[in-house]
Amino acid sequence: MKDSGTCRLCLASSELRESHIIPASIIRLIRDETLDNRFYQLHNKRNQMIQDGPKEHLLCDDCEQKISGYEKYFKEAIHLSRHGIEIKQNQEFAVIDNLDYRKMKLFFLSLLWRMSISSLPEFENVCVGDSEETIRKMIVTEQAGKSFEYSVSGDIPLMNQKMQEGWSTTPFVSKSRPTVYAILIGGILYYISTTRQNSSLLPELLLNESGRWVMPLRDFYSIPFLREYIDRHFNE
């Protein structure tokens, strides 16, 4: 479905596509009937079997294709271990090797940017302010920046020692400064910073230029905001 307007990415007048905020490729992944599919909409405390993700008219065809390419790489690298990706796991960490830093970082920048510009209630708590324009230009020019600029890190929450690949959520927002948004996508909890300043995390815990990304394995209920939300949700 299309509508006329100004593309929010390239700023050209064009026919606009209905753009998924949560990647369509991940929506298709978590619709897999073999998974325990849960999509948590935090703005209204609902969970549902996912049919389609939140979307609205934001981008022209060319820009939609650009971002879709990053989404495709994200899914194939993280969830399908393609592109020469190696994922090893012990009792404490998962280690992902051979990542294309630029493609992966641009995926997360595009995700943060889309959540921030969205008018949908699912993303009403996401606002990166002046960084919206900075991130837009980074996406247009395909400049991923350094690992500590709008840094991205990840945890893998486990429930009964298993990753919940069929679970995704709309974003959580930290109460600290700088603001960090957390979003569960395909069972992995990603944290995206809204500033360009140095991260306090060890370099290997960030998505970084080396192509190696280390993610701690954590008990689902040891992550306070996940525990609080899920407990509140199921107790109501």
Secondary structure, 3 states (H helix, E strand, C coil): CEEEEECCCCCCEEEEEEEECCCHHHHHHHCCCCCCCEEEECCCCEEECCCCCCEEEEECHHHHHHHHHHHHHHHHHHHCCCCCCEEEECCCEEEEECCCHHHHHHHHHHHHHHHHHCCCHHHCCCCCCCHHHHHHHHHHHCCCCCCCCCCEEEEEEEECCEECCCEEECCEECCCCCCEEEEEECCEEEEEECCCCCCCCCHHHECCCCCCEEEEEEEHHHCHHHHHHHHHHHHC
